């Protein structure tokens, strides 16, 4: 059963017009998929730029990031898998409110 537009809006999910991309709030069950996508993205961006110690500590850093930002985190889903993510800073912190973490 496909969810209705009203149900998706209520849950915070957004879909593309083709219905193949869903952006929704992250759930605890998204942890592994988020970590996989985040680590691939992080390594692609930084592996050649940073010292090896920082690269090797990336998985633990991303675990902490998931824990810290889970409430603001949104995930992009295609074919049941996480293909992207973002979060905005907490609305009650004026210094981080518009900070985009992706």
Secondary structure by P-SEA (a helix, b strand, c coil): ccccaaaaaaacccccccccbbbbcccccaaaaaaaaaaaaaaacccccccaaaaaaaaaaaaaaaaaccccbbbbbccccccccccccccccccccccccc
